[in-house]
Amino acid sequence: MKAWFFVLFAAVAPACVATVHTDVPTSPEPAKTYVIYLHGRIIENAGPRPTDPRFGLYDYPAVLGALASRGAVVISAQRPPDTDMNAYAGIVVAQVEELIDRGVPPENIVVAGFSKGGGIAIRVSSILRRPQVRFVLLAACSRGSMPIQLRLTGHVLSVYEASDTLATSCQSLAELTEQPQSFKEIKIATGNLHGAFYLPHVEWVEPVLDWVHRAGD
């Protein structure tokens, strides 16, 4: 049986209890939205609620609850230490293809990643090349150079924090010769550096949920 657990999420939706899967459900509902969330590096080594001396508490369960708070089915698992980004991207590509094979329309699938998880999401986008699949990149583009072979495909939302010293805009990646189907970027300003995405702050959660659920379309 696939592993799953309940998350009680109080910060955005106090009465919401969400089911979060660690792998693709055996019988997914095609009408639902599926969000595959890829966490940051610190979770690999320190567990689901670590504290960084610079950025504070990373509340991974609360982030999952926030992403599920409007009814999306969230799929997320803690990666092992020192996970290879390219290898794990292959696992996520297989999850996306499995959802599609089980009847979920590609436009109902969102791959979201923060920091190292965002780097994995970029690689999934580059490998997958399904134009209808959607991607959320949270502080995903480092201030150093990106591997030249990476390309964004599908529909992409990028969110980055103005005070972040580790990550910046993904605009340059979106402007390469091969471009995604669509690209939207939001800069937030919480003053919390890279830790802006450690907690489900409304500044990033609300626009991400609006985009995931296509509010206003």
N, C-alpha and C positions, 0 to 999 in steps of 0.2 A: 504494500500500500504506500502511496506517495505520502511523504511527511507533510504535515501542516500544523499550524498553531493559530491560536486566537491572540489578537493584539487589541488591548483596550487603549484607545487613543483619545486623549482628553483636551489637548491644546487647541485643536481646530474644530472638532466635532465631539462635544462632551459625551453624547449618548451613543456614539458609534462603536460597535464591535465589529471588527473586520477579520475575515479569514485570509491568511497569507500562506501561499504554498511555497515549498522549497524546490518544486519541479513542476513541469507541465501537468495539469490535471488530466486524469484518464479520460474523462468525458467533458471537455470544455463546452461552454454554451456560446455558440457563434455570435449571438447578439451582444455579448458583453465585451468590454474593453479589457485587454490584458497588458499589464505593465511589468516588464522584466527590469528589476532594479539591481544595479551593480554598485556595491558600496565602495568606500574609500579604502586605501591600503591598511590603515590602522586596525580595522576590524579583522584582517587576516591574522594578525599576531596577538591581538589583545582582547578579542571577544566582542560581544554585541553592544556593550556600553562602556567603552574605554574613555579615559580622560587624558587629553593631551595638555602639557603644561602651557603651550602657547594658545591653543584654540578651545580648550574646555572639554565638556562632555560631548561625546558623539553618541546620541541616543538612536541607534539603528532601529530598534523596534518602534519607536515613536515616528520615525520617518516613514517606515512601512505603513503604519496606521494612517498617517496623513495621506499617503498616496492612494490608499484604499478607501478613503473617507467619503468619496462620492460614488462608490459602487464598482470601481475597477477591481479586477482580479489581479492581485500582485504576486509575482513569482520572484523569489529572492532567496539565495543561500549564502551562508558564510563560506568564503573561499579558503583553501588551505594557505599556510604561510608561503610567501615568496612565489605566488602564482605567476606563471608566465602569461603575459597579456595576450599574445597571439594564440596560444593554445586555448586559453579560456574563451577567447572570441569564437573559436570553432565550436565550443560547447554551446554558446548562446545562439549561434547560427543554427545549430541543430535543433535547439528549443523552438526557435521561430518557425523553422520548417515543419516541426512536429505539430505545432499549433495549427498551421495552415493545412497540413495533411488531415487533421482532425476536424476540419470544417470552419476554422476561424478565418474570416476575411483578413487579408494582410493589412488593410487600413484600420483594423481594430487592434493592432499590435503596436506597442510602444516599447522601445528599448531605452531605458534611462540609466545614466551613470554619473557618479560623482567622483572627481579627482582621478585616481587610478581606474576606478570603475568607468569614468567618462572616457578615459583612454581606450578601455576595452570596447565601449560602445562605438567609438570612432572606428575601431578596427572591424567591428561587426558591420557597420554601415559600409565600409570599404569592400568587405568580402561579399556581403549578402546581395547587394545590388537588386533589391526588390523595390521599385519606385514608390509603392504605396505604404510600405512600412515606415513608421515614424520614430524619431529619436529625440531624446532630451539630454543635452550635454550640460552638466552642472560643474563649473570650474574645471573643465575638461582639457583646455588647451594651455599647456605650460608656457612659461615665459621664454623657455629655450626653443630651439628648432624642433619641428615635428618631423617624423620619418617621411622622406619625400614620396614614398610610394602610397601613402594614405590619401584617400579621396572620400568626401562625403556623398552619400546617395540617399534617396528617399526624402522625406520631409523632416526638417531639422529645426529644433528650438534650442538655442544656446542661452544659458544664464550664467553671468559671472558677477563677482563682487568687486566693487570699486577699490576697496582697501586690501584686497588679496595680493600678497607678494609672491605667490606661487603660480597663480593661474591668471589668464587674461582672456581677451576676446578671441573667438574662433573665426572672426570675419575673414582673415587671410586664407584659412583653410577652405572656406566656402567659396572663395573667389578664384580658385584654381581653374584651369581650362575645363576640366570635367566638374560640373557643379551639381549640387543636389536639386531635387524637384522644387523645393522651396526652402528658404532659410529665414529665420527670425531670431533676433538676439535682444536680450534684455540685460541691462546693467542695473544691479541693485546696490544700495549703499547702507548697510547695517553697521559698518564699522567693526565687524567681527572677523575680519581677515578671512582665511580659508575656512575657519570655523563657522562661517555664515550658513553652511550647508550641513553642519553637524546636528542641528536641531530643526524641527519643522517650522521655521520662521515664516510668518505670513507673507513676507516680502517676496519669497521665491515660491512658496507652496501654492498660493492662490493663482498666480499667472501660469504655473505649470499645470495645475488642475484644470484651469480654463482651457488651456491648449490641448491637454490630453482628452478632455471631454468635448472639445470643439465648441465651447460656449460662444454664441453669437454667429455660428456658421449658418 
